[in-house]
Amino acid sequence: MTASSDYLGPRPPRGEDLPYDDGEPMESERHREQMQLLIDTLRDAWRERWDYYVGGNMAVYFSETQAPGALEAYSLDVHRREYVALPKDERGAVECAPLGFRLGPHALPWKGLGGPWLRWIDAGGQPLDDASGRAERASERADREAERAQHEAERAQHEAERAQHEAERAQHEAARAEREAERAAKAEQELERLRALIAQRGD
């Protein structure tokens, strides 16, 4: 396989050119789903590429002697003509340099079955999604955005109501001030009348 669209060497083999059955049936529904998970997520990640082939039940095997959730991965050393164990990181994942991903166990459930599952891991440490997973994540994001928009709308409504209450209060305060001014003016007029009356009597 090649990661470059400019590759001019021999084309990769077709599916029917590769071994497709080791003669052993898949052990369980979970093992079949595990294989399909790795295939679907890699195909989705490379949905805009043409220079690869993805197959299953060829080089991923189940061992009863292997601890549950543990991963053993090997790379073919073409010079020594033997398989060499790949080192695992602190999370138990191995690097698949030709693919640009890591392969390791992840606790996320898959199709209702609990983890861990072997997942392709991107550079950010996140497992790859397939199309249905991406749609589910998009739906979750849309739900969160809708909820956030609802909260914003409610907050704006509360702000509008508060502004309305403030305007009504200001209007009431203005009316009260106007009444106070009218009373003060009348009192001043009455005071002037009384002063004038006293002045007349004094004369």
N, C-alpha and C positions, 0 to 999 in steps of 0.2 A: 504494500500500500504506500501511497505517497501523499504528503500534505500539500503539494503544489499543483496548481492547475496547469502549470507549464511543463509538467512531466511528459517526456517524449519516449520513455523506455517501453518495455513490454507491458501490455495491458494486464491488469490483475486477472486471475482465473475467474471463470463464471462459477455460479453455485454448484452446477452439476459436475464441475471439474474437481471439486474438493470432496474429501471424505465427509459423509453426512450421517453415518450411523456407526456406533461402536459395537453394535450387537446387543447392548444392554438397555433395557427399558428405563425410562425416567422413574426414579424411586417413588415420587409422590406428586400430588398437585402442586405442592409448594416448590419442588425442584423445577417443575415445568414453568411455573410462574416466575421463578428466579431467572431462568434462562430468558424468558420473554421480556422481563423487566430490563435486563441488560441490552437486549436487542432493540427494544422499542425506544429506550432513552438515547442510545447512541445514534440510531437512525434519525430521531428527531433533532438531536444536536447538530447533525451533519445534513440536515434536510436540503441545504443549498449546494451540496457537493455531489460529485459524480464519480470520484476516483477511489471508491472503496467498495468492499463487500462485507456484509455482516452475516454471519451464520451462527447456528447454535448446536448444542449437543456434540461439539467437536473437541473442545479442549478444556471444558469446565466439568470436573468430575467430583462426585460425592464419595467421601471416605468415612466409613464407620469408625475408624481409628482416630479421626480428626475431631478435635474439640468443637462443640457447637459454637458457631459464630467466628471461629478462627479461619484464617485465610492462608493458604500456601500457594505461592505463585512462582512460576519458573520461566526463564527466558532461554531460548536456544542459543548456545555459544557455537557459532558456525565454525570457528577455528578449531575448537576442541571437540566439536561434534557431540556435545552433550548438553543436557539441561542444567541450568544454574539457578539456585533459589534466589528470588528477588528479596531485597531487604524491605522490612516493613517500618513505617513511621510509628510515632507514639500512639496513633489511633488504630493501628493495625492495617493500614492501607499500603498498597504498593504502587509505585509509579509505572505508568504505561506510556513511556516517552513517545512512541510513534503516534499515539492517539491524542496526546496533549492532556490526558486526564490521569487521575489516580483511581484505583479500584480498591474499595474497602467496605467494611460493614457499616451500616447506618441504621439507626433505631426507628426511622419513619416507617409506618405501616404501608402496605401495598395491597390494594384491592380487598381491603377488609381483613387482611392477615397481618398480625403483628410482626414487628421486626425482631432481630435485625435482619436486613437484606444486604446482599452485595450490591453496591451502587457505584456508578461512575461519579467521581467527585471532581468538581471544577477547581480552578485556581483559587477561588474564594472559599473553598472548603464546603460548598453546597452541593448536594446530590442533584444530578441532572433530572429534569422532568421529561415525560413524553408529552404528546399533544394533549391528552386528557388531563394530565397533571397541570400543564400550563393553563388549560382552560379553567381548571378548578382554582388555581392560584389567582387567575384574573378575576374569576367570580368573587373570590374572597376579597380581593382588593376593591372591586366595584362595590361590594357590600359595605366595606369599611368607609369608602368614599361617600356612599349614600348616607351612611350613619353620621359621618362628619358633617355633610351638607345639611342634614336634618338638624343637628345640634347648632350649626351656624345660623340656620333659619330661625330656630327657636330663640337663640341669643339675640338675633336682630329684632325679632318680634318683642322680646322683653325690653330691648333698648328703645324701640319705638313707643311701647306702652309707657316706659319711664319718662321719655321725652314728652309724651302727651300729658302725663300727670304733672310734670314740671311746668308745662305751658299753662295748664289749667290752674295750678297753684299761683303762677305769676299773674295770671289774669285776675284771680281772686284778690291777690295782694294789691294789684293796681286799682281794682274797684274799691277795696277798703281804703286805700290811700286817697282816692278821689272823694270818698264820703267824708273822710277825716278833714280833707281840705275844705270841703263845703261847710262842715260844721265850724271849722276854724274861721272861715270867712264870715259866717253868720254871727259868730260870737264877737268878732271884731266889729261888725256893723252894729251889734247891740251895745257894745262898749262905747262906740262913738256916739250913739244916740243918747246913752245915759250921760256922757260927759257934756253933750250939748244941752241937755235938760238941766243939769246941775248949774251949768254956766248961766242959763237964762234966769234961774231962780236967784242966783247970786247977784244979778244985776238989779 
